[in-house]
Amino acid sequence: MPPESKIKKLIPTLYKRDALSHLLFGHINAVRYNLSGSTIEQAVEQFKRYYNLSEDEYPTQTAVRTYHTMTKELHELQRKK
């Protein structure tokens, strides 16, 4: 695999993620904001139902981990500003 270019190293990791991860992140945040009693797992299950994704295609624990990682990356970006 070729090394990453210098310009790509300047782009925060959060922005390099794929579209599915960005959709998931936004969906979970929207659900939890609008339905304050919702858990991350409930929001993930709703996301998977909406996009017709099975557990084999997108395991819930993977989605939860992705959400937590992206939240951490966002907080790190906000701290750097």
C-alpha positions in Angstrom: 0.0 0.0 0.0 1.5 3.4 -1.0 2.2 5.9 1.8 -0.4 8.5 2.5 0.3 11.9 0.8 1.2 14.9 3.0 -2.0 16.7 2.2 -4.1 13.7 3.3 -2.2 13.6 6.6 -3.5 17.1 7.3 -7.2 16.0 7.0 -8.5 14.9 10.3 -9.4 11.2 10.6 -13.0 12.1 11.2 -13.5 13.4 7.7 -11.8 10.4 6.0 -14.5 8.0 7.1 -16.9 6.5 4.6 -20.4 7.7 3.9 -22.0 4.9 5.9 -20.1 5.9 9.0 -21.1 9.6 8.5 -24.8 8.6 8.0 -24.7 6.4 11.1 -23.1 9.2 13.2 -25.6 11.8 12.2 -28.5 9.4 12.6 -27.6 8.4 16.1 -27.0 12.0 17.2 -30.4 13.1 15.7 -32.3 10.2 17.3 -30.7 10.8 20.7 -31.3 14.6 20.5 -34.9 14.2 19.5 -35.8 11.1 21.6 -33.7 11.7 24.7 -34.5 8.3 26.2 -33.0 6.5 23.3 -29.8 4.4 23.7 -27.1 4.2 21.1 -28.0 0.6 20.5 -31.7 1.5 19.8 -30.6 4.2 17.4 -28.3 1.8 15.6 -31.1 -0.8 15.3 -33.4 1.9 13.8 -30.6 2.9 11.4 -30.2 -0.7 10.3 -33.9 -1.1 9.8 -34.2 2.1 7.7 -31.3 1.1 5.4 -32.3 -2.6 5.4 -29.0 -3.8 6.8 -28.8 -7.2 8.5 -26.6 -8.0 11.5 -24.3 -9.9 9.2 -23.9 -6.9 6.9 -23.4 -4.4 9.7 -23.0 -5.8 13.2 -24.5 -3.7 15.9 -21.3 -3.7 18.0 -19.3 -2.5 15.0 -21.7 0.4 14.5 -21.6 1.3 18.3 -17.8 1.2 18.2 -17.7 3.4 15.1 -20.0 5.9 16.8 -17.9 6.1 19.9 -14.7 6.4 17.9 -16.2 9.2 15.8 -17.4 11.0 18.9 -13.9 10.9 20.4 -12.4 12.2 17.1 -14.9 15.0 17.1 -14.1 16.0 20.6 -10.4 16.0 19.8 -11.0 18.2 16.8 -13.1 20.6 18.9 -10.3 20.7 21.6 -7.7 21.6 19.0 -9.6 24.7 17.8 
